[in-house]
């Protein structure tokens, strides 16, 4: 056969193959963007044919059904122990049949509920799939064990935090569900009286429940805010996560670091006083601890006008508890040369942890009483002299 005739024969063969839809590719069926091989017979598969479960829990077997031809496949299960319950589900419904075929590989689930009183041991089940006279059996095993369910844990990232009074301390806790079932947890929290403690799923404000899938971990955020005037100390914070009969909790500590601040004023809020030259005068000042930590060793001082003297009965106040006040009495001695008028005295209360408290008192100077007595004496002498003159010259 010459070359021209060979090419002609090959062209005819290719044309016939294209016309009859013959392909050299395997007999696959495309589903979505993937290719699913078409089986030669009815098949039912599950990735985990043997599982362990705690008494009182539910276990689910994922089933994939495939058929070479489109068919209705009936599902059944045998070997269910007395008191147990088993059912098939798919698409959100309880089912007993599925449709399988080229391009269709439905996924169903066998859900087995194990009663709480079930004893430990293994139980063999059999799933049967029937379509057009063809039957497939899939053996399954359920082992009941008290240790099979896994644990739920709630673990904080830090067991304790330090913050100032009135500020929030934020904890992140890992809620781990190591059980074979999804769990919906209700979150709750508590703290000392007057505290604002909020527990919620991370990134979800106002939510109080959290869904944790089987074998997964979710983050819970806890924010604890103390009252503004709470004393320096360590305070317990408690968080609980509850799902049915399962409850886990975590305990944390918030350490309040005291804040330091003070205020200097007068008991009657007056900012003026009067003094007299040559006479000592006193004024009461009020030193208030407006912080949340004790103030120890508060130094009192004053800056008076030149040649004046100001002293304190107690130059150093040993201790002022949070929220309390102490009276500091100052003695003012104006200069002997001071003339009548208004002067300013700057008073200060100083502590190493805070900015000093300052107060200005306007001080009015009255003339010395000595000059008053001198004036009275001069007037008396003048009157006496006049009386003597009148007596002497009055007889003439």
Secondary structure, 3 states (H helix, E strand, C coil): CCHHHHHHHHHHHHHHHHHHCCCCCCCEEEECCEEEECCCCCEEECCCCEEEECCCCEEEEEEEEECCCCEEEEEEEECCCCCCEEEEEECCEEECEEEEECCECCEEEEEEECCCCCCCEEEEEEEEEEECCEEEEEEEEEEECCCCCCCEEEEECCCEEEEECCCEEEEEEEEEECCCCCEEEEEEEECCCCCEEEEEECCCCCCCEEEECCCEEEEEEEEEECCCCCCCEEEEEEEEEEECCEEEEEEEEEEEECCCCEEEECCCCCCEEEEECCECEEEEEEEEECCCCCEEEEEEEEECCCCCEEEECCCEEEEECCCCEEEEEEEEECCCCCCCEEEEEEEEEEECCEEEEEEEEEEEEECCHHHHHHHHHHHHHHHHHHHHHHHHHHCC
